[in-house]
């Protein structure tokens, strides 16, 4: 897919699983289990999905997934499987090396979104993309370094400390224009300072759903996660954003949906829902 100056490529970086009840909050299991498969531990299968944007002078990644710095126990808890999805190898299959990446847009610093920022090498944590700038919102940066009891386990400093030490982190202060044809929608319901990249050339528009729209099943307004710090704020953000996306015939890209990469929207008297699936 091409939007403006950018060629878009979708890359799965891992499969994993989280508790279905936590993923759908107050929505009853009798409803959400019709949308997703659930295992005997009440976990639903998910993926981490990165978007690669290539232009003449930039190669940009949006989020980097779970990464490979996991102890066996935690890999088992979250059912993390990396093979055959190792990000550097996936990039190489598309003719892109880790050295080629110019920018990494971190939607937020939860482990399943930025674990692939760094790796272990000779017993030390080092950047995976040595020539990249890593972009994050200041509100999320502050929270990640002083998290609440609720989300402390989701923010792992090993995914960004070395980047800060090497001067690779770029802290944004609510800026919404990042690059040509790329702006940021900043939302706070899931976690403070989450930034959703929007790629648009005026005729075609795609929004990276991150954790406001992690899966197609999360498009309906009330379907928000128990992981959200402020679920009512997430609902208000969806009510604000979805009508504009529908009007623009925009595509929503799903970071965590194992079956649907992206889709357009449809509306009915009952609200706005996921429509035609899109392959990227």
C-alpha positions in Angstrom: 0.0 0.0 0.0 1.2 3.5 -0.8 0.0 6.6 1.0 1.7 9.8 -0.1 5.4 9.5 0.0 5.3 6.3 2.0 5.2 2.6 1.1 3.4 0.8 4.0 4.3 -2.8 5.0 2.7 -4.7 7.9 5.0 -7.0 9.9 4.0 -9.3 12.7 6.7 -9.4 15.4 5.3 -12.0 17.8 2.3 -13.8 19.0 1.2 -13.7 22.6 -1.9 -13.9 24.8 -3.6 -11.8 27.4 -6.6 -12.4 29.7 -9.8 -12.0 27.7 -11.7 -10.3 30.5 -9.0 -7.7 30.9 -9.0 -7.0 27.2 -12.7 -6.3 27.1 -13.5 -4.8 30.5 -17.1 -4.7 31.4 -18.2 -6.4 28.1 -19.6 -9.9 29.2 -17.7 -12.9 28.1 -20.8 -14.3 26.4 -20.3 -11.4 23.9 -16.6 -11.0 23.5 -16.0 -14.8 23.2 -18.0 -14.7 20.0 -15.5 -12.3 18.5 -12.2 -14.0 19.6 -11.0 -17.5 20.6 -10.3 -18.1 24.2 -8.1 -20.8 25.8 -8.6 -22.8 29.1 -6.8 -20.1 31.0 -9.2 -17.4 29.7 -6.5 -16.0 27.4 -7.1 -14.7 23.9 -4.6 -15.1 21.1 -3.0 -11.8 20.0 -0.1 -10.5 17.9 2.2 -7.6 18.0 2.1 -6.0 14.6 4.6 -3.3 13.4 4.1 -0.9 10.5 7.1 -0.1 8.3 6.9 3.2 6.4 9.4 3.7 3.6 10.0 7.0 1.7 13.0 8.3 -0.3 14.8 9.6 2.8 13.1 7.7 5.7 12.5 4.2 7.0 10.1 4.5 9.9 8.8 1.8 12.3 5.7 2.3 14.4 6.2 0.3 17.6 8.5 -2.8 17.8 6.5 -5.4 19.7 7.5 -7.6 22.7 11.2 -8.1 21.8 13.2 -11.1 22.9 14.5 -10.2 26.4 12.0 -12.4 28.2 12.7 -15.0 30.9 11.1 -18.4 30.3 8.5 -17.9 33.1 7.2 -14.6 31.7 7.2 -16.1 28.1 5.0 -18.8 29.4 2.6 -16.5 31.3 2.1 -14.3 28.2 2.4 -17.2 25.8 5.0 -15.2 23.8 6.2 -16.8 20.6 8.8 -15.0 18.5 9.6 -17.5 15.8 9.3 -17.0 12.9 8.6 -13.3 13.5 11.9 -11.9 14.6 11.8 -8.2 13.5 15.3 -7.8 12.1 14.9 -10.9 10.0 11.4 -9.8 8.8 12.9 -6.4 7.8 15.7 -8.1 6.0 13.2 -10.1 4.0 11.9 -6.8 2.7 15.4 -5.5 1.9 15.7 -3.3 5.0 18.4 -3.7 7.6 18.3 -2.5 11.2 20.9 0.1 10.3 18.5 1.6 7.7 15.8 2.5 10.2 15.8 6.3 10.7 12.9 6.6 13.1 10.9 4.6 15.6 7.5 6.1 16.6 6.7 4.6 20.1 2.9 4.9 20.5 3.6 4.4 24.3 6.2 2.6 26.4 4.3 -0.5 27.4 6.4 -3.6 27.0 4.4 -5.1 24.1 4.9 -2.0 22.1 8.6 -1.2 22.6 10.2 -4.4 23.8 11.9 -4.7 20.4 13.6 -1.3 20.8 16.5 -3.0 22.6 18.2 -6.4 22.8 20.7 -8.3 24.9 24.2 -8.5 23.4 27.2 -9.9 25.3 25.2 -9.5 28.5 24.3 -5.8 27.9 21.2 -4.1 26.7 21.8 -2.3 23.4 19.6 -0.6 20.8 18.3 -2.7 18.0 18.2 0.2 15.6 21.5 2.0 16.2 20.9 4.9 13.8 17.3 5.6 14.7 15.6 8.4 16.6 12.9 7.1 19.0 9.9 9.4 19.4 7.7 9.4 22.5 5.4 11.9 24.1 6.6 13.6 27.3 3.5 12.7 29.3 4.1 9.0 28.6 7.8 9.3 29.2 7.2 10.8 32.7 4.6 8.1 33.5 6.9 5.3 32.3 9.6 6.5 34.7 7.2 6.9 37.6 4.3 4.5 37.0 1.4 3.8 39.2 0.8 0.5 41.0 -1.7 -0.4 38.3 0.6 -0.2 35.3 4.1 -0.7 36.9 4.5 -4.1 35.4 3.8 -2.8 31.9 6.6 -0.3 31.9 10.1 -1.9 31.7 13.0 0.5 31.7 15.2 -2.0 29.9 13.3 -1.0 26.8 14.4 2.6 26.8 17.2 3.4 29.3 20.0 2.8 26.9 18.3 4.9 24.3 18.1 7.9 26.7 21.7 7.4 27.7 22.8 7.4 24.0 20.8 10.5 23.2 18.5 8.6 20.8 15.2 9.5 22.5 13.2 12.4 21.1 10.7 13.7 23.7 7.6 15.4 22.2 5.5 17.9 24.0 2.1 17.3 22.6 3.3 18.0 19.0 0.8 16.7 16.5 2.8 17.2 13.2 5.8 14.8 13.1 6.8 14.4 9.4 5.3 15.2 6.0 2.0 13.2 5.7 2.4 11.9 9.3 0.6 13.6 12.2 -0.2 12.3 15.7 -3.5 11.8 17.5 -2.7 12.1 21.2 -5.0 10.2 23.6 -4.8 9.5 27.3 -7.5 7.0 28.3 -5.4 3.9 28.0 -2.3 5.6 29.4 -1.1 9.2 29.5 0.5 10.4 26.3 -0.4 7.6 23.9 0.2 8.8 20.3 -1.6 7.3 17.3 0.2 8.0 14.0 -2.0 9.1 11.2 -0.6 8.7 7.6 -2.6 10.8 5.1 -2.0 12.4 1.7 -5.4 14.1 1.6 -7.1 11.4 -0.3 -6.1 8.2 1.6 -5.8 8.1 5.4 -4.7 5.4 7.8 -4.6 5.5 11.6 -2.4 3.2 13.7 -4.9 2.0 16.3 -2.3 1.0 19.0 -4.2 0.5 22.3 -7.2 2.7 21.6 -8.2 0.2 18.8 -6.1 -2.9 19.6 -8.4 -5.2 17.7 -11.3 -4.9 15.3 -13.6 -6.0 18.1 -12.6 -2.8 20.0 -14.2 -0.4 17.5 -17.6 -0.2 19.2 -17.7 2.6 21.6 -18.2 0.7 24.9 -15.7 -2.1 24.1 -12.7 -0.7 26.0 -10.1 -2.6 28.1 -9.8 -3.1 31.8 -6.1 -2.3 31.2 -7.1 1.3 30.4 -6.3 3.7 33.3 -9.3 5.8 32.5 -11.9 3.8 30.6 -14.4 6.6 30.4 -11.8 8.8 28.8 -11.1 6.1 26.2 -14.8 6.0 25.4 -14.9 9.8 25.0 -11.8 9.6 22.7 -13.4 7.0 20.5 -16.6 9.0 20.3 -14.5 12.0 19.2 -12.3 10.2 16.7 -14.5 7.6 15.0 -16.9 9.9 13.2 -14.0 11.8 11.6 -12.4 8.5 10.5 -15.7 7.4 9.0 -16.2 10.6 7.1 -12.7 10.3 5.7 -13.2 6.6 4.7 -10.1 6.0 6.8 -8.3 2.7 7.5 -7.7 1.6 11.1 -4.6 -0.6 11.5 -4.7 -3.1 14.3 -1.6 -3.8 16.3 -2.9 -6.8 18.2 -5.6 -8.5 16.1 -4.4 -11.9 14.9 -7.0 -12.2 12.2 -7.5 -8.6 10.8 -4.6 -6.4 9.8 -6.8 -3.3 9.1 -10.2 -2.3 8.1 -12.5 0.5 7.1 -15.6 1.5 9.0 -19.3 1.2 8.6 -22.2 2.8 10.4 -25.7 1.9 11.3 -28.4 3.2 13.6 -26.6 1.3 16.4 -23.2 3.0 15.9 -19.9 2.7 14.1 -18.4 -0.8 13.6 -15.6 -2.5 11.7 -16.3 -2.8 8.0 -14.3 -4.1 5.0 -11.0 -5.8 5.9 -7.9 -4.3 4.3 -4.7 -6.2 3.5 -1.4 -4.3 4.0 
